[in-house]
Structures are given as structure tokens and as C-alpha cells.
Amino acid sequence: MKDAAPVTIHLKDYTPFGWQLSDVHLTFHLAPRSTRVVSKIHFTPNPEAPAQDFFLHGEQLTLIRAAIDGVDVTPEVTEDGLRCAVPDGPFLWECEVEIAPADNTALEGLYMSSGMYCTQCEAEGFRKITYFPDRPDVMSVFTVRVEGDLPVLLSNGNSVQRGDGFAEWHDPWPKPAYLFALVAGDLVNHPDSFTTMNGRKVKLNIWVRPGDEGKCAFGMEALKKSMRWDEEVYGREYDLEVFNIVAVDDFNMGAMENKGLNIFNSSCVLASPETSTDDNFERIESIIAHEYFHNWTGNRITCRDWFQLCLKEGLTVFRDQQFTKDIRSAPVKRIDDVASLRGRQFPEDQGPLAHPVRPESFQEINNFYTATVYDKGAEVIGMLKTLVGDEAYAKALTLYFDRHDGDAATIEDWLKVFEDTTGRDLAQFKRWYSQAGTPRVSVTEDWADGTYTLTFAQTTRPTPGQPEKAPQVIPMAVGLLNPNGDEVVPTRVLEITEETQSFRFDELAARPIPSINRGFSAPVVLDRDSSSEERAFLLAHDTDPVNRWEASLLLGRDCLFAMITENAGPDVAWLDGLERVLRDRDLDPAFRAMMMGWPSQNEMAQVLFERGVTPDPDAIFAAQETLTQFKAERWADLLPSLAAEGTVDAAYRPDADQSGKRALGSAVLALTTRLDGGKAAQAQFESADNMTLQLSALGQLVRVGKDQDALAAFEAQWCKDRLVMDKWFGLQVGATAPDNVVPRATALTQHADFDWKNPNRFRAVLGAMAMNHAGFHRKDGAGYALLTEWLIKLDDLNPQTTARMCSAFQTWKRYDADRQALIRVQLERLRDKPKLSRDTAEMVARILGA
């Protein structure tokens, strides 16, 4: 039988909790299968709440005792909590429960990872620890005592007292239960300190398992950079005596911002040149910054309810993007963010999983930790900043922190500080939070007597539950170039508010070439008829790096489209224009490496679908292979000089300069391998002294099928390092030829080191398979069947990871009837699984369109 029918929760039904909490005292008596949790909580009636039953959330708890004001009571206990009669005035609630962390395979609440106790309470995991009003608008000061026989016992806040077998912690800042954290284990720390802008010295620690001490230095430096940046750019100072980070092997997410005790997936904090790539370093830097920035945008100001999740996540993603732009290459970072948005969020917006940045309803909140909430939420913040300007944005943020410190806030609160600061009416802008879907903006133009007119028309297609869409506020950054390549009108932000709207540019000497949506100023699909010659012109002359990249991308799309649908050859004019960019040594190597890329297979599938052609994954793969081979042959004389520019002779540093050069070198190696059959890759693999070079070489050897010895050597070298082995597993599936993807993934699931209960290892194999477009979408449906087989198995243990992996099927309706039928069979097979979790059931129902 399935779980009970899920309950749909609606934003419109929000009511505040009937009681306020003045303080919470928790005592943990740790034992793997019989941890006792004792809670003492002072409740006071909430005068702003309607009358209601006293209900505390609780799941998978064994109630030992409950008391009110020292008198034992017998609550009504259900599967999702308890109810109890309580006094009309203030009272002390006491409760003791028993839980089994060692049996908690869902990795939610208090669980164990490699002998370590750890927690993950966002969004609703605290209810698996003790009975509590587990909602983000219920905030309190926490005091925690942890008792156990492990040497390190950690919780939120400041250390109060420690002794033999116990430690006490006090967090003076009120917080909701989802920010609670506890860690206990045999750990070692990498210590440091930070002096705040007001002269306070803060202790910093990264806690790891013995043996991982050598992989903490970069993470610590990233933390200190984040702390200093937040002071300098946002004026935010850290507010506790200590900041702890703990690396955990078994973790469903990347990291968690628990107040003063951030818990990280090991892959998102541990790094060394030998074991981590440049991309790993940059990702770690970004995630550490993200979680630290949550101290103010998420912790000190949290969200009133889970519908407001974008309030903390969208804003904090925007802040971590700003941070990376400031310390690395701003153009490259922006292009990377745009590419990620299109690759992850646009398909979500255009399919059955589409939802507003602030959803109106949900059944399982874990399913709304999505690219729409995070990445599109960040784009909405960026648009708001563009509309009001840098100075007004800074003033509004200062008012936001002053007005709402200690609050559980809403999107309305957020927009109100901008209205009060700028005098603008943001009612229409608010539609970005309430309307799902990606707006499409069509552009037409007119030229007459020195006047150039651009006319924009916006539409947003129907999405589930929202058939009609109203016009949105779209900040469209536009520049105009003269036919000789000079910029005649610098970047100007045009504010589109109507369905159709025109803008004039007067007194121009010649018809200009427009550069539209510069910097990707709005997350929209731009529809405009433009010639290949105009795109080549922008590729050569545009002063906006994002649009220069965009011009090349559009040329690449058109080239591949013609190759797939008309059996055309590669576009030589595009490649010649691109070559001129690659030869420009004044350009950032990382930017040139990006320019050497082309639309992904998944992106081309969407392009074909939108142009009325049913995408054939095999045809897309074949066209990309042909184009890549053609590039390699055409640029054969250029590749050696580019390779030299992509070579770093100095000692390894994961900074922007060196990583940009290595990115260029890796892009060159991918083409060189097409010409030499893997000789250069083999030589690089054997001589590499860092993981970036070693892994890029191994990837090319896997692609050309000359990987057997290299894979064995890599495994022998790194078999004891779990994070490097995740790379080994994922690379074999992700880089291999389509016809070998499913057999290879199947074989790897039988490998002795394939721990399918570990989210990182599961994603390394099954996630990589789902991302290998042609391999996953093979005609016989074997990829669909293999993924579903493992999702059925995983759902019993870890519903969160299972549900998120279901998104591999979200674009299923764009493919041919045979593939759709094969996918439907697997989705229905998953839907009909006995005892399917709420998380997975909701995702499957939405994907099927139920």
C-alpha cells in the first residue's frame, strides 16, 4: 500500500502558530539506536494568532514522557505529531523521546555517517528529532547539552561548558528549528581566526575525519574571504564567538547554513591540488560563501513560511554570484550563470515541473528546492538591482537588515523596503514571484530618417495551473553599434512593462546593429530574426562579453540545426569568426575556453523542439561529433599555440588566472585528441601533477575508448579517496560513447565500491547516466529502465534524493512517440511502487501531468 494521500498546503491558508517560544533547552543522550532527546520549552500564547489546538510536529519518534509544568500528561499521538490540552497562559512543556540515528537512511533529522552523528533539519527534519512546532516562523533561543562518548560534541552558537562526556552550547540569536544542528564524532579540526570590522576575534574551525586535515586550507581561506567581503560590500558582521564547519560524507545537499555550525557535503569543502579540479575549487569557494552569507540572509532574517524559500535562497545565490564575480572573472562568471540557468531552470520552466519563484502550493516542500527557486530567484534580485540602481539597492538592503533583523519575513516585506527606499510601485514587478514560465520577448525594428525604433512584444506560455499570464516588468539592457563596429549608443536599460512597447533612438548617422539583453539583464527567451552576418558582426565587435558569447552560441545552434535537419555542413564563416576571437591574446583565456564550446545536446533538443522538430538524440550526438571533428581539423594549425597559452609552468594555484589557462588547455586537448587519437591525452595523464590535468586527460581517453589502462591506474592511485573515486565513477558514464553508457553504468553499479546509499556515489553513476543525453535516451529505453530500477530501490531509504533524480524525466514529452511510451512505462512503474514516498509520488504525478 502507498503512504496516506498527501495533503496540499496553500500559501493563502497561512496562519501564525498559536504560541510563542521564549527559550528551548535540549539534552541529547547519544546512542546509535537509542538516542534519548529531552526537551524543555517555555510556551506563551501568541496574541496575534487565531484559536487553535496545541499541535507539535513529530515523526518516527518514540514518546517516553510528556509533562506540562512538571505534571505528566498523555497527549494524543499520531504519525505526524501530537496534540495536547494546555493551560490558557504560559507553561513549561517537557518531553522525552527516543530515536535511532543509525537506522535513519533518509539523512534527515539526526542520523549517522561513518560513525559520526550529524543533522539535516531543513526543511522539516527537526520533527524527526523531537516534538516541536517545526515551522520557520517559530523562532527561539536554543541551549543544547550533548552527552556522549565521542571526543567532539558540537551544536549551534557559542560553547558554554564542556567536560568529560558532555558539551553545552548556547545560541543567543532566535532561530527556527530548521537551523538547528548537532555533530558528534571522532573529528580533527583545522583552526584559524578572523577579526571582524569592529575588532572582535572569531574562532574558525573546519572539522573533518582524521586523514582529511590536508584538504581544509582552501576552504578556510574561502571562509575568511567571504567574511571580509560581506563586511565590505553589505556591511554585515559575524555575530558569534565561533564559526564551525563540518565535512560529512553522507549528505543529501551541498551544504547547510545552520547558525554557527555549517554542515557540508564533504565534496563541497575538502580540496587539494592533487584531488580536486579547478571547478571543484571554484564550487567550494562559492558554496562556502553562500552558506556564510546565509548568516544574515536566511538566519538573522529567515522566511515566514516555506513558500518564501526564494526570499533567502534567491537573495543568497545572488550574493554568492556577486562574490565570485568580484574575486574571479566577472564576465566568465556571468556567462557560466546564464548557461546554468538555461541548462537547468529553463527546462523546468517549460515543462510539467514549472512553478513560480514563490509557489502557491506544495505537497512536499523538499521538492521545491529547485533551480526556479534558487537560480531564477537570483535573477529576479538582479533585475531589481538593475531597475533601481546600485545606490538604491544598497540603501534598500540596509533598510531590510535594520527593519527585519530577527524576523521571519515575506516577499512582501522584501519588496516594501525597495518601495520605501525608491518610491517605486513594485506591484507589477512582483509578478516575477507569482507567475511561472520563461517570458518570450520578440523584437522587431524600424529605421527611417536617422531614427531607429525597437519594438518589444512579451508573452509567457501557459504553465500547469496558470493558463493566463499578465505582462511583467522586463529590464532590457540594449546597446547600439555602428556598421564599423563602434558603439554609438552605450548600454541603456529599457523598462518593458506592456505587452507591446516601442523605444526610439534619434539622430543616428547610420542604421545601427543592436546588442539586446546585454549581460542577460532579464531571464527571457529573445526571439528576433537576425542574419548570420549580423551575429558574426556581434561576435567580432560587441563590447558586452555575454552577448559576444551569445552571438557565437546562436550561430552554433543554427549550424547544428541545419546539420541535423538538412544534412548541411558546418558553418565555415562562424568558425572563421570564432577563430579570430581565439587568436586574440588580449582576451581572458577562460573566456576563450568558453567560446570554444557549443550548445549542449540537451540544449539542442530544446531548440529543435521549439522549432517544431522532434529531437532525435542520436542525430544530435552525430552532428556534434561531426562539428567537433571539423573544428579540430580546421584549427589544427592554431591548436599548438593555444595549447601553449593554456600551459601553466608555476606551482599550482586554484586562482582565476591559472584556472583560466588550464580551462583553455583542456578545451584544446579535447580537439587535439580528435587528431592524434589520444596521444597528447595519454602523455598529459602520465605527467599530470594536479587533478585538473589528470581528469581532463582521462576524460578524453574515455571518450576515444582508450581508457582501460588509464582507468585502472587511476583507480589504483585513488581507491582510498572517496571523493576522487566519485569522479572516477562519474567520468566513465558521463564521457563514454552513447551505446556504452547503459552497459557501463550497469557494470559500475556492481562495483564493490558502489555504495548506492551514499548520495554522492549514487549521483556519480545514475546522475551521470541521466546527463549523457544520447546514452540515456537510447531507443530501446534501457537507460530509462535502469534509472527507474534504482529509484525504486532508493526510495525506501532516501526519498529526497530519489525525488530529485526523477527530474531526469521532466522533458520526456518533447521526444518521439516511442520514447515517450517507454518513459511513461517507467514513470507508471515508479508511481505504482508499494509504499512510494510522498516526495517521489508528488514528483512523478507532476511529471506525468496528473
Backbone hydrogen bonds, N-H to C=O, Kabsch-Sander energy under -0.5 kcal/mol:
donor,donor_aa,acceptor,acceptor_aa,energy
3,D,836,L,-0.9
9,I,7,V,-0.5
9,I,362,F,-3.3
11,L,360,E,-2.8
13,D,10,H,-1.2
14,Y,11,L,-1.8
20,Q,44,T,-3.6
22,S,20,Q,-0.5
22,S,42,H,-1.9
23,D,42,H,-0.5
24,V,141,V,-2.6
25,H,40,K,-2.7
26,L,143,T,-2.6
27,T,38,V,-2.4
28,F,145,R,-2.8
29,H,27,T,-0.5
29,H,36,R,-2.9
30,L,28,F,-0.8
30,L,147,E,-2.7
34,S,31,A,-0.5
35,T,31,A,-0.5
35,T,99,I,-1.9
36,R,29,H,-2.0
37,V,97,V,-2.4
38,V,27,T,-2.7
38,V,36,R,-0.5
39,S,37,V,-0.5
39,S,95,C,-3.0
40,K,25,H,-2.5
41,I,93,W,-2.7
42,H,23,D,-1.7
43,F,41,I,-0.7
43,F,91,F,-2.7
44,T,20,Q,-2.4
46,N,18,G,-2.9
49,A,46,N,-1.7
54,F,84,C,-0.5
55,F,53,D,-0.9
56,L,82,L,-2.3
57,H,132,F,-2.1
58,G,80,D,-1.3
59,E,127,R,-2.6
62,T,98,E,-1.8
63,L,61,L,-0.7
64,I,96,E,-3.0
65,R,96,E,-1.7
67,A,94,E,-2.7
68,I,71,V,-2.6
69,D,92,L,-2.8
71,V,68,I,-1.8
72,D,70,G,-0.5
73,V,66,A,-2.6
76,E,83,R,-2.6
77,V,75,P,-0.7
78,T,81,G,-3.4
81,G,78,T,-0.7
82,L,56,L,-2.2
83,R,76,E,-2.2
84,C,54,F,-1.5
91,F,43,F,-2.1
93,W,41,I,-3.2
93,W,91,F,-0.6
94,E,67,A,-2.9
95,C,39,S,-2.2
96,E,65,R,-2.7
97,V,37,V,-2.2
98,E,62,T,-1.9
99,I,35,T,-2.3
102,A,32,P,-3.0
103,D,100,A,-1.4
104,N,101,P,-1.4
105,T,103,D,-1.5
107,L,104,N,-0.9
109,G,120,Q,-2.9
111,Y,109,G,-0.6
111,Y,118,C,-2.9
112,M,101,P,-1.0
113,S,116,M,-2.6
116,M,113,S,-1.8
117,Y,184,A,-3.0
118,C,111,Y,-2.6
120,Q,109,G,-1.7
125,G,121,C,-2.9
126,F,121,C,-0.8
128,K,125,G,-1.9
129,I,126,F,-2.5
130,T,126,F,-1.6
132,F,57,H,-2.0
134,D,132,F,-1.8
135,R,133,P,-1.9
138,V,135,R,-1.6
139,M,137,D,-0.8
140,S,175,K,-2.0
141,V,22,S,-0.6
142,F,171,D,-0.9
143,T,24,V,-2.6
144,V,169,W,-3.0
145,R,26,L,-2.8
146,V,167,A,-3.0
147,E,28,F,-2.9
147,E,145,R,-0.5
148,G,165,G,-1.7
152,V,185,G,-1.6
153,L,151,P,-0.5
154,L,183,V,-3.5
156,N,181,A,-0.7
157,G,259,K,-0.9
158,N,170,H,-3.0
160,V,168,E,-2.9
161,Q,168,E,-1.3
163,G,166,F,-2.3
165,G,163,G,-0.7
166,F,163,G,-1.5
167,A,146,V,-1.7
168,E,161,Q,-3.6
169,W,144,V,-3.0
170,H,158,N,-2.5
171,D,142,F,-2.7
175,K,140,S,-2.3
179,L,176,P,-1.6
180,F,177,A,-2.0
183,V,154,L,-2.0
184,A,117,Y,-2.0
185,G,152,V,-1.9
187,L,185,G,-1.3
188,V,208,V,-2.7
190,H,206,I,-2.3
192,D,204,L,-2.2
194,F,202,V,-2.1
196,T,194,F,-0.6
196,T,200,R,-3.0
199,G,196,T,-2.2
202,V,194,F,-3.3
202,V,200,R,-0.6
203,K,241,E,-2.5
204,L,192,D,-2.7
205,N,243,F,-2.1
206,I,190,H,-1.4
207,W,205,N,-0.5
207,W,245,I,-3.6
208,V,188,V,-2.9
212,D,209,R,-2.3
215,K,212,D,-2.0
216,C,213,E,-1.1
220,M,216,C,-2.3
221,E,217,A,-2.1
222,A,218,F,-2.5
223,L,219,G,-2.1
224,K,220,M,-2.2
225,K,221,E,-2.4
226,S,222,A,-2.1
227,M,223,L,-2.3
228,R,224,K,-2.3
229,W,225,K,-2.7
230,D,226,S,-2.4
231,E,227,M,-1.3
232,E,228,R,-2.4
233,V,229,W,-3.0
234,Y,229,W,-0.5
234,Y,230,D,-1.1
235,G,231,E,-0.8
236,R,230,D,-2.3
237,E,235,G,-0.6
243,F,203,K,-2.7
244,N,260,G,-2.5
245,I,205,N,-2.2
246,V,262,N,-2.3
247,A,207,W,-2.5
248,V,246,V,-0.5
248,V,264,F,-3.1
251,F,249,D,-0.8
256,M,263,I,-2.1
259,K,179,L,-0.6
261,L,258,N,-1.5
262,N,244,N,-2.3
263,I,256,M,-1.4
264,F,246,V,-3.2
264,F,262,N,-0.5
265,N,254,G,-2.6
266,S,248,V,-2.5
268,C,265,N,-2.7
269,V,266,S,-1.6
270,L,266,S,-2.4
271,A,215,K,-2.2
275,T,272,S,-0.7
276,S,272,S,-2.3
281,F,277,T,-2.4
282,E,278,D,-2.4
283,R,279,D,-2.5
284,I,280,N,-2.8
285,E,281,F,-2.5
286,S,282,E,-2.3
287,I,283,R,-2.8
288,I,284,I,-2.7
289,A,285,E,-1.8
290,H,286,S,-2.7
291,E,287,I,-2.7
292,Y,288,I,-2.3
293,F,289,A,-3.1
294,H,290,H,-1.3
295,N,292,Y,-2.3
296,W,293,F,-1.4
297,T,293,F,-2.0
298,G,296,W,-1.4
298,G,301,I,-1.0
299,N,294,H,-2.3
300,R,295,N,-2.0
301,I,296,W,-1.4
302,T,300,R,-0.5
302,T,407,D,-2.2
304,R,409,A,-3.0
308,Q,305,D,-1.7
309,L,306,W,-1.3
311,L,308,Q,-2.3
312,K,308,Q,-0.7
312,K,309,L,-0.8
313,E,309,L,-2.5
314,G,310,C,-1.4
315,L,310,C,-0.9
316,T,312,K,-1.6
317,V,313,E,-2.7
318,F,314,G,-2.2
319,R,315,L,-2.0
320,D,316,T,-2.5
321,Q,317,V,-2.4
322,Q,318,F,-2.2
323,F,319,R,-2.2
324,T,320,D,-2.2
325,K,321,Q,-2.4
326,D,322,Q,-2.2
327,I,323,F,-1.7
328,R,324,T,-1.9
330,A,328,R,-0.7
333,K,329,S,-2.5
334,R,330,A,-2.4
335,I,331,P,-2.5
336,D,332,V,-2.4
337,D,333,K,-2.4
338,V,334,R,-2.4
339,A,335,I,-2.7
340,S,336,D,-2.2
341,L,337,D,-2.5
342,R,338,V,-2.5
343,G,339,A,-2.1
344,R,340,S,-2.4
345,Q,340,S,-0.6
345,Q,341,L,-1.5
346,F,341,L,-2.2
348,E,344,R,-0.8
349,D,345,Q,-2.6
350,Q,346,F,-1.6
351,G,348,E,-1.0
354,A,351,G,-1.6
357,V,432,W,-0.7
358,R,433,Y,-2.4
362,F,9,I,-2.0
367,N,364,E,-1.9
368,F,365,I,-2.4
369,Y,366,N,-1.0
370,T,368,F,-1.4
374,Y,370,T,-2.5
375,D,371,A,-1.3
376,K,371,A,-2.0
377,G,372,T,-1.1
378,A,374,Y,-1.6
379,E,375,D,-1.9
380,V,376,K,-2.2
381,I,377,G,-1.5
382,G,378,A,-2.4
383,M,379,E,-2.5
384,L,380,V,-2.2
385,K,381,I,-2.3
386,T,382,G,-2.2
387,L,383,M,-2.5
388,V,384,L,-2.2
389,G,385,K,-2.2
393,Y,389,G,-2.3
394,A,390,D,-2.3
395,K,391,E,-2.1
396,A,392,A,-2.6
397,L,393,Y,-2.4
398,T,394,A,-2.0
399,L,395,K,-2.2
400,Y,396,A,-2.5
401,F,397,L,-2.5
402,D,398,T,-2.3
403,R,399,L,-3.1
404,H,400,Y,-2.2
405,D,401,F,-1.0
406,G,300,R,-2.6
407,D,404,H,-2.8
409,A,302,T,-2.7
409,A,407,D,-0.7
414,W,410,T,-2.1
415,L,411,I,-2.8
416,K,412,E,-2.0
417,V,413,D,-1.4
418,F,414,W,-0.8
419,E,415,L,-2.2
420,D,416,K,-2.9
421,T,417,V,-1.6
422,T,418,F,-2.7
423,G,419,E,-2.5
424,R,418,F,-0.5
426,L,424,R,-0.7
430,K,426,L,-1.9
431,R,428,Q,-1.8
432,W,429,F,-2.2
433,Y,430,K,-2.0
434,S,430,K,-0.8
435,Q,431,R,-2.7
440,R,459,T,-3.7
441,V,525,V,-3.0
442,S,440,R,-0.6
442,S,457,A,-2.7
443,V,527,D,-2.4
444,T,455,T,-2.3
446,D,453,T,-2.1
448,A,451,T,-2.2
451,T,448,A,-1.8
452,Y,450,G,-0.5
452,Y,505,F,-2.9
453,T,446,D,-2.9
454,L,503,F,-2.5
455,T,444,T,-2.8
456,F,501,Q,-3.2
457,A,442,S,-2.2
458,Q,499,E,-2.5
459,T,440,R,-2.2
463,T,466,Q,-1.7
466,Q,463,T,-3.0
474,I,472,Q,-0.6
474,I,496,I,-3.0
476,M,474,I,-0.9
476,M,494,L,-3.3
477,A,475,P,-0.7
478,V,492,R,-2.9
479,G,515,S,-2.2
480,L,489,V,-2.4
481,L,513,I,-2.5
482,N,486,D,-3.8
485,G,482,N,-2.5
488,V,480,L,-1.6
488,V,486,D,-0.8
489,V,480,L,-1.9
492,R,478,V,-2.8
494,L,476,M,-3.1
494,L,492,R,-0.7
495,E,493,V,-0.5
496,I,474,I,-2.6
496,I,494,L,-0.9
497,T,495,E,-0.5
501,Q,456,F,-2.5
503,F,454,L,-2.5
505,F,452,Y,-2.4
508,L,450,G,-2.4
513,I,481,L,-2.9
515,S,479,G,-3.1
516,I,514,P,-0.6
517,N,477,A,-1.1
518,R,477,A,-2.5
520,F,517,N,-2.0
521,S,518,R,-0.9
524,V,522,A,-2.2
525,V,439,P,-2.6
526,L,524,V,-0.6
527,D,441,V,-2.9
527,D,525,V,-0.6
528,R,526,L,-0.6
530,S,528,R,-0.7
535,R,531,S,-2.1
536,A,532,S,-2.4
537,F,533,E,-2.0
538,L,534,E,-2.3
539,L,535,R,-2.4
540,A,536,A,-1.6
541,H,537,F,-2.5
542,D,538,L,-2.1
548,R,544,D,-2.0
549,W,545,P,-2.4
550,E,546,V,-2.5
551,A,547,N,-2.5
552,S,548,R,-1.6
553,L,549,W,-2.4
554,L,550,E,-2.8
555,L,551,A,-2.0
556,G,552,S,-2.4
557,R,553,L,-2.6
558,D,554,L,-2.5
559,C,555,L,-2.4
560,L,556,G,-2.6
561,F,557,R,-2.9
562,A,558,D,-2.4
563,M,559,C,-2.2
564,I,560,L,-2.5
565,T,561,F,-2.8
566,E,562,A,-2.3
567,N,563,M,-0.6
568,A,562,A,-1.6
572,V,570,P,-1.0
575,L,571,D,-1.9
576,D,572,V,-2.4
577,G,573,A,-2.2
578,L,574,W,-2.5
579,E,575,L,-2.1
580,R,576,D,-1.6
581,V,577,G,-1.3
582,L,578,L,-2.3
583,R,579,E,-1.8
584,D,581,V,-1.2
585,R,583,R,-1.1
587,L,584,D,-1.6
592,R,588,D,-2.3
593,A,589,P,-2.4
594,M,590,A,-1.9
595,M,591,F,-2.1
596,M,592,R,-1.1
597,G,594,M,-1.6
604,M,600,S,-2.5
605,A,601,Q,-2.0
606,Q,602,N,-1.6
607,V,603,E,-2.3
608,L,604,M,-2.7
609,F,605,A,-2.2
610,E,606,Q,-2.6
611,R,607,V,-1.3
612,G,609,F,-1.5
613,V,608,L,-3.1
620,I,616,D,-2.3
621,F,617,P,-2.3
622,A,618,D,-2.4
623,A,619,A,-2.2
624,Q,620,I,-2.2
625,E,621,F,-2.4
626,T,622,A,-2.3
627,L,623,A,-2.6
628,T,624,Q,-2.6
629,Q,625,E,-2.4
630,F,626,T,-2.2
631,K,627,L,-2.5
632,A,628,T,-2.5
633,E,629,Q,-2.2
634,R,630,F,-2.7
635,W,631,K,-2.5
636,A,633,E,-1.0
638,L,635,W,-0.9
639,L,635,W,-2.1
642,L,638,L,-1.9
643,A,639,L,-2.9
644,A,640,P,-1.9
645,E,641,S,-1.9
646,G,642,L,-1.7
647,T,644,A,-1.4
649,D,647,T,-0.5
659,S,655,D,-2.5
660,G,656,A,-1.9
661,K,657,D,-1.6
662,R,658,Q,-2.5
663,A,659,S,-2.1
664,L,660,G,-1.9
665,G,661,K,-2.5
666,S,662,R,-2.5
667,A,663,A,-2.1
668,V,664,L,-2.2
669,L,665,G,-2.3
670,A,666,S,-1.9
671,L,667,A,-0.9
671,L,668,V,-0.6
672,T,668,V,-3.0
673,T,669,L,-2.5
674,R,671,L,-1.0
675,L,671,L,-0.6
675,L,672,T,-1.5
676,D,672,T,-2.2
677,G,673,T,-1.3
679,K,676,D,-0.7
682,Q,678,G,-2.6
683,A,679,K,-2.4
684,Q,680,A,-2.5
685,F,681,A,-2.7
686,E,682,Q,-2.1
687,S,683,A,-1.6
688,A,684,Q,-1.6
691,M,273,P,-2.9
692,T,276,S,-0.5
694,Q,690,N,-2.1
695,L,691,M,-2.9
696,S,692,T,-1.8
697,A,693,L,-1.9
698,L,694,Q,-2.2
699,G,695,L,-2.5
700,Q,696,S,-1.5
701,L,697,A,-2.0
702,V,698,L,-2.4
703,R,699,G,-2.1
704,V,700,Q,-1.9
705,G,702,V,-1.0
706,K,701,L,-2.4
711,L,707,D,-3.4
712,A,708,Q,-1.9
713,A,709,D,-2.5
714,F,710,A,-2.8
715,E,711,L,-2.5
716,A,712,A,-2.4
717,Q,713,A,-2.1
718,W,714,F,-2.2
719,C,715,E,-1.4
721,D,718,W,-2.1
722,R,720,K,-0.7
725,M,721,D,-2.2
726,D,722,R,-1.3
727,K,723,L,-1.1
728,W,724,V,-1.9
729,F,725,M,-2.6
730,G,726,D,-2.5
731,L,727,K,-2.8
732,Q,728,W,-1.3
733,V,729,F,-1.0
734,G,730,G,-2.9
735,A,731,L,-2.5
740,N,737,A,-1.9
741,V,737,A,-0.5
741,V,738,P,-1.2
742,V,738,P,-0.5
744,R,740,N,-2.1
745,A,741,V,-2.8
746,T,742,V,-2.8
747,A,743,P,-2.3
748,L,744,R,-2.4
749,T,745,A,-1.8
750,Q,746,T,-0.5
750,Q,747,A,-1.0
751,H,748,L,-1.2
754,F,751,H,-2.0
755,D,753,D,-1.4
756,W,754,F,-1.1
758,N,755,D,-1.8
762,F,758,N,-2.5
763,R,759,P,-2.6
764,A,760,N,-1.9
765,V,761,R,-1.3
766,L,762,F,-2.1
767,G,762,F,-0.8
768,A,763,R,-1.2
769,M,765,V,-2.0
770,A,766,L,-2.0
771,M,767,G,-1.3
772,N,768,A,-0.8
772,N,769,M,-0.9
773,H,771,M,-1.3
776,F,772,N,-3.3
777,H,773,H,-2.2
778,R,775,G,-0.9
781,G,778,R,-1.9
785,A,781,G,-2.3
786,L,782,A,-2.4
787,L,783,G,-2.2
788,T,784,Y,-2.3
789,E,785,A,-2.4
790,W,786,L,-1.8
791,L,787,L,-2.3
792,I,788,T,-2.6
793,K,789,E,-1.3
794,L,790,W,-2.7
795,D,791,L,-2.3
796,D,792,I,-0.6
796,D,793,K,-0.6
797,L,794,L,-1.6
798,N,794,L,-3.3
802,T,798,N,-1.8
803,A,799,P,-2.8
804,R,800,Q,-2.1
805,M,801,T,-2.0
806,C,802,T,-1.1
806,C,803,A,-0.5
807,S,804,R,-1.2
808,A,805,M,-1.8
809,F,806,C,-2.3
810,Q,807,S,-1.7
812,W,809,F,-1.8
814,R,811,T,-1.8
815,Y,812,W,-1.3
820,Q,816,D,-2.6
821,A,817,A,-2.3
822,L,818,D,-2.0
823,I,819,R,-2.6
824,R,820,Q,-2.7
825,V,821,A,-2.0
826,Q,822,L,-1.5
827,L,823,I,-2.8
828,E,824,R,-2.8
829,R,825,V,-2.0
830,L,826,Q,-2.3
831,R,827,L,-2.8
832,D,828,E,-2.2
833,K,830,L,-1.4
835,K,1,M,-0.7
836,L,833,K,-1.0
841,A,837,S,-2.6
842,E,838,R,-2.2
843,M,839,D,-1.6
844,V,840,T,-2.7
845,A,841,A,-2.3
846,R,842,E,-2.2
847,I,843,M,-2.4
848,L,844,V,-2.6
849,G,845,A,-0.9
850,A,845,A,-2.6
